[in-house]
């Protein structure tokens, strides 16, 4: 427990120090000429950035979350077979309960409405 607290504190201190170092050494200037796209000296003919679908991004993030949670469930099954079944079974079912609550929340807020994502 003591090592964990020291590790967390050192991680926070290291991240803060690196952020402070970045902000003090950063000499980035915001010039309109530097921020504009370069097309052989000509002004761009059209907008270089394509429209971005936020609903599609949410769909992809939801897929990644459920995919990672599924990958995390697979080792738990092996630990249930090899170790203390009651302990690992309780962890497994709590994890599944959290996953189910998240799925119901997304379903209730119509985040899983597939047809409206691609219109």
N, C-alpha and C positions, 0 to 999 in steps of 0.2 A: 504494500500500500504506500509506503514511504517513497519507494522508487518511482511509483506512478505519479505522485504529486510533484516530485522533482522533475520528471520528464515533461509533464504538462507545463510547469512553470518555465522550464528552459525552452520549450517550443514557443511559448508566447513571447518570451524575451527575444529569442532569435528572430521571429517573424516581425516583431516591432522594430528591432534594430535594422533589419533588411529594408523595411518600408521607409524608415527615416533616412537611411543611406540612399535609397532610390530617389526620394523627393529632394534631398539636398544636392545630389549630383546631376539631376535631370536638367538639361538645358534646352529642352524642346521648345521651340518657338512656333506659334500658330500663325503662319503666313498664308495668305490666300493663294499665292503662287505655288507654295509647297503642297498645299492641301488639294489643289486641282489635279485632275487626271492629265497625263501627258499623252498627246497623240501627235507626235512629230511636229510640235510647235503650233498646231491648229487648235482652235476651240473644239470641244467635243460636240459631235452632231446630235447625240441623244444622251439620256441619263445612263450612266455606267452601272448603276446599282439596279438590280432587278427587284421587283416587289417581293416582300417577304411575308409569308403566311404564318401568322402567330398560331392559328388553330392547328396547322400541320406541325409546328414546332412542339406544341403541347402534346399532340398525339405521339410524336417520337419520344419525348421525355417520359411519358407514361409507359410506353413500350420498354424503354431502357430500365425504368424502375422495376417493373414486374419481371423483366428478364434477369436482372441482378438478384432480386429476391428469390427467384426460382433457383438460381445457381447457388445461393447461400443455403437453400433447403437441402440440397443433395448431400453435403457432408454430414448434416444432422442425422440423416437416416443411418449412415454408417456408424456414427457414434452411439446411436440407440441400439444397434446390434451388438457392438463391442463392449459398451460400458453399462453404466447404471441406467436402466430403462426408464424408471420413473422420473429421474431428474431430466434426462434428455427429452423425454416425451412431453414434459411440462413446458420446456423451452420451445419445442417444436410447435405445440398447440398455441402458445402465446404468440409466436411469430406468425402462425397462420391466422390467428385472430386479428392481429394488426394489419396483415395483408388483406383480409376480408373487409375490415372496416374501411380501409383505403379504397378498395374496389367499390363498395356500396356508396361511399361519398362521391366518387367520380361518376358512378351511374346516376345518382340522384341529381347531380348538377349538370347532367347531359354532356359530360366530357367524352363519353364513349359513343356519341352519335356519329357513326362512320360516314354517312352519306353527306353530311353538311361540311365535312373537312375538305372535300375535293370540289366543291362548287365554286 
